[in-house]
Every structure is written in structure tokens, then in C-alpha cells.
Amino acid sequence: MKAFVITDNTTIFEEFYKIVSSISFLEVDYFCSPSSCEMFAPYLKRNIVSPTKIKENISKLVNNYDIGFSCHSKQIFPREIVENIKCINIHPGFNPYNRGFYPQVFSIINKLPIGATIHIMDEKIDSGPIIKQERVKIESYDTSLSLYEKIVKKEIILLKRNIIPILTNREVTTVPSFDGNYNSKEDFRNLCQINLCRKMKIVEIIDYLRALTHPPYNNAYFLDKDGTKRYISITLSKFDDYTILKNNFKYFYEVDISKEAEMKDTIDNFNFLTNSSCGTFFLDNCNIKIYISLKLTKENLLEKK
């Protein structure tokens, strides 16, 4: 049996490689998008992974492989592929909620379920019969990055449990009873520019900022008076003795997250408190103290060029 894997995530690739390496009846070819060549450079040099453009190699993929896997691929599998061979998507979302780009970002904001899904692909994006899925809990201190890391761990667990049934056509599937919702890359880009005049509950502002915090990437930003981009990220953690000792706080301030405020005022206040000797926190729904720290950085003009 011969499979191809399209991936643009080194963690998922490495785990997939380990999981299937002991399957004697399976031969696998690994591909990445050309834009991911730098990320996969060590594997390209060893000829373990090759760059490919799916749309330019439809016939090759259909005629030479029995099954295909999308493991966090940036490329969309064309209809001509998914209708002619079995294609499996390892998806960092809980289908059919928040299908599309960066499901964890939108789930933090719109509170729809998030998790990991393995499904058979059809012609729509992140759509098709579900083989297995499990939810992941969003904690009050999760950012996009920490939530994504938990989802990836769940994906790997599901893949280990289900790879043999998938390869031997013994998987049991369910079809979602509704289409859910879809978020495009443009929807994400529109989220990234902050409207400083927008008025929201402070808890919603915190959710908004943590949903867009995914280091090392700069996502959330606003334009200052001279038009310079200022990127913003938030750090959240349980406000315990370690946090207090590490930061040498002299004072403590509890934020009332139920109040409404303008985005600009809230950012200014959090930034001031972050740069003072005051430990700033809020109480979540479980009455756990969550420490807040804000980071503002100017756009690097050299990097922009």
C-alpha cells in the first residue's frame, strides 16, 4: 500500500513518521508546500520530504497512490484527488465548528467547541465523514499557542489509535448533521487589526487578545498616531506564589472583567500595570486568579523590507 502525506507542520510530520514507520505493508512519500521549505530544510536535505504543488501534480498523486493524508497542509486538496482516492485530513478543530483557518483562534472568541478531528475528505474544506474526534477544553489562561499545542497532542493520540483501521478500510464514520461554520484567512486578517474605539466587556477584550497571541508570530496590532504598527500580545497564567516571587510584585490589582471599556483604555491600563510593580489579575469562572501581562512591540521596518 502506498500513501502520500502533505504537511506543513514539522511536529505532526515527525509524529506521523514515527507512527507509521513500523507498519510493514505501508510505503509513504512525504511532501510539503514550497513555502515551507525552510522549515523542512533538514528533511529536504536527507530526501525524506520533497516540496510539491498539489494542483500541478494531480495525475501523479491519483495514479501512484492508494491513500493521501493532509496533516496541517496549507494546500487545498482538489476535487479531482478526493473523489478518486481516499484522502484523510488530520484537522486541528472540532468539525463542523469553525472549519477553515486557525480554528482555535475563533473558538476562543466565539466559544464554539474546539478539539481534534480525523475525517475523510470531500470537495469542501474541512468537511466529510468523521472517523474520530475529541474535544479539548479551553482554559481561562489559554492563548492561541497553548490551546493549539494541546490540540496537536490530541491529534497525535487519535492518529495512533486509528491509523490501522484507516489503512485497512475498517474505520467507522459519522456524518455531521449540519454544515457548521467556516472561517477564511481573510476573516483572520480582519481580526488582527484592532479597533481601538470598540467598546466591549473586559473579559471579551482579554479573549480577543489571547486568541491572537501565538508567538513567535505577530498577529494583533493597531496603528499609532504616526501610522506605525504596534503589535500586541498577552500572557496569562495562574496567579500563584511562583508568579509573585518571580516578578517581585509590591502591589496587587484585581480587574473587574465584567465591566465594559474601550479597547484603547483597556490596553493602556494593562500596559501601564504590566510595566509597574503591580501584579494584575482577574478571577475566572472558577474563582481562580489569572495573572495578566501585556507586551507591545513596534513593527520592525527592516523586517518589513
C-alpha positions as CSV (number, residue, x, y, z in Angstrom):
1,M,0.0,0.0,0.0
2,K,1.3,3.4,-1.0
3,A,0.4,6.7,0.7
4,F,1.3,10.3,0.3
5,V,1.4,12.9,3.1
6,I,1.2,16.6,2.5
7,T,2.2,18.5,5.6
8,D,3.4,22.0,6.7
9,N,3.9,21.2,10.3
10,T,7.1,19.6,11.5
11,T,5.6,18.3,14.8
12,I,2.8,16.5,13.0
13,F,5.2,15.2,10.4
14,E,7.7,13.8,12.9
15,E,4.9,12.1,14.9
16,F,3.3,10.7,11.7
17,Y,6.6,9.4,10.6
18,K,7.2,7.6,13.9
19,I,3.7,6.2,14.0
20,V,3.7,4.6,10.5
21,S,7.4,3.6,10.4
22,S,6.6,0.2,11.9
23,I,3.7,-0.6,9.5
24,S,5.3,-3.2,7.2
25,F,2.6,-3.0,4.4
26,L,2.8,0.8,4.0
27,E,5.1,2.8,1.9
28,V,4.9,6.6,2.4
29,D,6.1,9.6,0.4
30,Y,6.2,12.9,2.3
31,F,5.6,16.4,0.7
32,C,5.5,19.9,2.0
33,S,4.4,23.2,0.3
34,P,7.2,25.2,-1.4
35,S,6.6,28.0,1.2
36,S,7.6,25.5,4.0
37,C,11.0,24.5,2.5
38,E,12.9,26.5,5.1
39,M,11.1,24.8,7.9
40,F,11.7,21.4,6.4
41,A,15.2,22.0,5.3
42,P,16.8,19.2,7.4
43,Y,14.4,16.7,5.9
44,L,14.7,18.1,2.4
45,K,18.5,17.6,2.6
46,R,18.0,13.9,3.6
47,N,15.4,13.4,0.8
48,I,12.8,12.5,3.4
49,V,10.4,15.3,2.4
50,S,10.0,16.9,-1.1
51,P,8.3,20.2,-2.0
52,T,5.2,19.9,-4.2
53,K,2.3,21.9,-5.5
54,I,-0.8,19.7,-5.4
55,K,-2.6,21.3,-8.2
56,E,0.3,20.7,-10.6
57,N,0.6,17.1,-9.6
58,I,-3.0,15.8,-9.6
59,S,-2.5,12.9,-12.0
60,K,0.7,11.8,-10.3
61,L,-1.0,11.7,-6.9
62,V,-4.1,9.9,-8.2
63,N,-2.3,7.3,-10.3
64,N,0.5,6.4,-8.0
65,Y,-1.0,6.3,-4.5
66,D,-3.8,4.4,-2.7
67,I,-4.4,7.0,0.0
68,G,-3.5,10.5,0.8
69,F,-3.1,12.4,4.1
70,S,-3.4,16.1,4.8
71,C,-1.5,16.9,8.0
72,H,-1.9,20.6,8.6
73,S,-1.3,21.3,4.9
74,K,-1.5,24.8,3.6
75,Q,-2.8,23.5,0.3
76,I,-6.3,22.5,-0.5
77,F,-6.9,19.1,-2.0
78,P,-8.6,19.5,-5.3
79,R,-11.9,17.6,-6.1
80,E,-10.1,15.5,-8.7
81,I,-8.0,14.0,-5.9
82,V,-10.5,13.5,-3.1
83,E,-13.1,11.9,-5.5
84,N,-10.6,9.4,-6.9
85,I,-8.6,8.2,-3.9
86,K,-9.2,8.0,-0.2
87,C,-8.0,11.2,1.4
88,I,-7.7,11.7,5.2
89,N,-7.5,15.1,7.0
90,I,-5.8,15.4,10.4
91,H,-7.5,18.6,11.4
92,P,-6.9,20.9,14.5
93,G,-10.5,21.6,15.0
94,F,-13.8,20.1,16.2
95,N,-15.8,19.7,12.9
96,P,-18.1,21.1,11.8
97,Y,-17.4,24.1,14.1
98,N,-15.0,26.7,13.0
99,R,-13.9,24.9,9.9
100,G,-11.1,26.5,7.9
101,F,-8.2,28.6,9.2
102,Y,-7.0,28.7,12.8
103,P,-10.0,27.1,14.5
104,Q,-8.5,27.6,18.0
105,V,-8.4,31.4,17.4
106,F,-12.1,31.6,16.6
107,S,-13.2,29.2,19.3
108,I,-11.6,31.3,22.0
109,I,-13.6,34.2,20.7
110,N,-17.0,32.7,19.7
111,K,-16.9,29.9,22.3
112,L,-17.8,27.1,19.8
113,P,-16.3,23.7,20.5
114,I,-12.6,23.1,19.7
115,G,-10.7,19.8,19.5
116,A,-9.1,17.4,17.1
117,T,-10.8,15.7,14.2
118,I,-9.7,12.9,11.8
119,H,-12.1,12.7,8.8
120,I,-12.4,11.5,5.2
121,M,-12.1,14.5,2.9
122,D,-14.7,15.6,0.4
123,E,-14.6,18.6,-2.0
124,K,-15.3,21.1,0.8
125,I,-12.7,22.5,3.2
126,D,-12.5,20.5,6.4
127,S,-15.6,18.6,5.5
128,G,-16.5,14.9,5.2
129,P,-17.4,11.8,7.2
130,I,-15.8,11.9,10.7
131,I,-13.7,9.0,11.7
132,K,-12.8,10.2,15.2
133,Q,-12.8,13.4,17.1
134,E,-12.3,14.6,20.7
135,R,-12.8,18.0,22.3
136,V,-10.1,20.0,24.1
137,K,-11.0,22.3,27.0
138,I,-10.2,26.0,26.7
139,E,-8.8,27.2,30.0
140,S,-9.1,30.8,31.1
141,Y,-5.4,31.2,30.7
142,D,-5.0,29.6,27.3
143,T,-3.7,31.6,24.4
144,S,-3.9,30.6,20.7
145,L,-0.5,28.9,21.1
146,S,-1.1,26.9,24.3
147,L,-4.5,25.8,23.0
148,Y,-3.0,24.8,19.6
149,E,-0.3,22.7,21.4
150,K,-3.0,20.8,23.3
151,I,-4.9,20.1,20.1
152,V,-1.8,18.8,18.3
153,K,-1.2,16.4,21.2
154,K,-4.8,15.2,20.9
155,E,-4.4,14.7,17.1
156,I,-1.4,12.5,17.7
157,I,-3.3,10.4,20.2
158,L,-6.2,10.0,17.7
159,L,-3.8,9.1,14.8
160,K,-2.1,6.4,16.8
161,R,-5.4,4.8,17.7
162,N,-7.0,5.0,14.3
163,I,-4.2,4.6,11.7
164,I,-4.6,0.8,11.2
165,P,-8.4,0.9,10.8
166,I,-8.0,3.8,8.3
167,L,-5.4,1.9,6.2
168,T,-7.4,-1.3,6.3
169,N,-10.7,0.3,5.5
170,R,-12.2,-0.7,8.8
171,E,-12.9,2.8,10.1
172,V,-16.4,3.7,11.3
173,T,-17.6,7.1,10.3
174,T,-20.3,9.5,11.2
175,V,-21.6,12.3,9.1
176,P,-22.2,15.7,10.8
177,S,-25.9,16.7,10.9
178,F,-25.2,20.3,9.9
179,D,-22.5,22.2,7.9
180,G,-21.2,24.3,10.8
181,N,-19.4,27.5,10.1
182,Y,-16.3,28.3,8.1
183,N,-13.6,31.0,8.7
184,S,-11.3,32.1,5.9
185,K,-7.8,33.5,6.0
186,E,-9.3,36.9,5.3
187,D,-11.6,36.5,8.3
188,F,-8.4,36.0,10.4
189,R,-6.7,39.0,8.9
190,N,-9.7,41.2,9.6
191,L,-9.5,40.1,13.3
192,C,-5.8,41.1,13.5
193,Q,-6.3,44.9,13.2
194,I,-7.6,46.2,16.5
195,N,-10.4,48.8,16.5
196,L,-9.2,50.9,19.5
197,C,-12.6,52.7,19.7
198,R,-14.5,49.4,20.1
199,K,-16.3,49.0,23.4
200,M,-16.6,45.5,24.9
201,K,-16.6,43.8,28.2
202,I,-13.1,43.5,29.5
203,V,-13.3,39.7,29.6
204,E,-14.1,39.8,25.8
205,I,-11.1,42.1,25.2
206,I,-8.9,39.5,27.1
207,D,-10.4,36.7,25.0
208,Y,-9.7,38.7,21.8
209,L,-6.1,39.4,22.7
210,R,-5.3,35.8,23.9
211,A,-7.0,34.4,20.7
212,L,-4.4,36.3,18.6
213,T,-1.4,35.6,20.8
214,H,0.7,32.9,19.1
215,P,4.4,33.6,19.4
216,P,6.6,33.9,17.5
217,Y,4.0,35.3,15.2
218,N,2.8,38.9,15.4
219,N,-0.9,38.9,14.9
220,A,-2.9,41.6,16.8
221,Y,-1.9,45.1,16.0
222,F,-3.1,48.7,16.0
223,L,-1.8,51.8,14.2
224,D,-0.5,54.6,16.4
225,K,-0.8,58.3,15.6
226,D,2.1,58.3,13.1
227,G,0.8,55.2,11.3
228,T,3.3,52.8,12.8
229,K,2.1,49.3,13.6
230,R,2.2,48.3,17.2
231,Y,1.8,44.6,17.8
232,I,0.3,43.4,21.0
233,S,0.3,40.0,22.8
234,I,-0.9,38.9,26.2
235,T,0.5,36.5,28.7
236,L,-1.9,34.7,31.1
237,S,-1.0,32.3,33.9
238,K,-2.3,31.1,37.2
239,F,-1.5,33.8,39.8
240,D,0.4,31.6,42.3
241,D,3.3,32.1,44.7
242,Y,5.8,31.3,41.9
243,T,4.4,34.2,39.8
244,I,4.6,36.6,42.7
245,L,8.2,35.7,43.6
246,K,9.4,35.7,40.0
247,N,8.0,39.2,39.4
248,N,8.7,40.7,42.8
249,F,5.3,42.4,43.0
250,K,4.8,45.0,45.7
251,Y,1.1,45.7,45.0
252,F,-1.8,43.7,43.6
253,Y,-4.7,44.9,41.4
254,E,-7.9,42.9,40.6
255,V,-9.5,43.7,37.3
256,D,-13.3,43.6,37.1
257,I,-13.7,41.8,33.8
258,S,-17.5,42.2,33.8
259,K,-17.2,45.9,33.1
260,E,-17.4,47.4,29.7
261,A,-14.5,49.6,28.4
262,E,-13.0,50.9,25.2
263,M,-10.2,48.7,23.7
264,K,-7.7,51.6,23.9
265,D,-8.3,52.4,27.5
266,T,-8.0,48.7,28.5
267,I,-4.8,48.2,26.5
268,D,-3.3,51.4,28.0
269,N,-4.3,50.3,31.5
270,F,-2.9,46.8,31.1
271,N,0.3,48.2,29.6
272,F,0.8,50.6,32.5
273,L,0.2,47.9,35.1
274,T,2.5,45.5,33.3
275,N,5.3,48.0,33.5
276,S,4.7,48.8,37.2
277,S,5.5,46.7,40.3
278,C,1.8,45.8,40.5
279,G,0.6,42.3,40.0
280,T,-2.6,42.4,37.9
281,F,-5.1,39.6,37.9
282,F,-8.7,38.7,37.4
283,L,-10.9,35.9,38.7
284,D,-12.2,33.4,36.2
285,N,-15.4,31.4,36.3
286,C,-13.9,29.0,38.8
287,N,-12.6,31.9,41.0
288,I,-9.0,31.1,40.0
289,K,-6.7,34.1,40.0
290,I,-5.3,34.7,36.5
291,Y,-2.3,36.9,36.1
292,I,-2.2,39.4,33.1
293,S,0.8,40.8,31.4
294,L,0.8,42.7,28.1
295,K,3.6,43.2,25.5
296,L,3.7,45.9,22.9
297,T,6.2,46.0,20.1
298,K,6.8,48.3,17.2
299,E,6.8,46.9,13.7
300,N,10.4,46.2,12.6
301,L,10.8,48.3,9.4
302,L,13.9,46.3,8.3
303,E,11.9,43.0,8.5
304,K,9.1,44.7,6.6
305,K,11.5,45.5,3.7
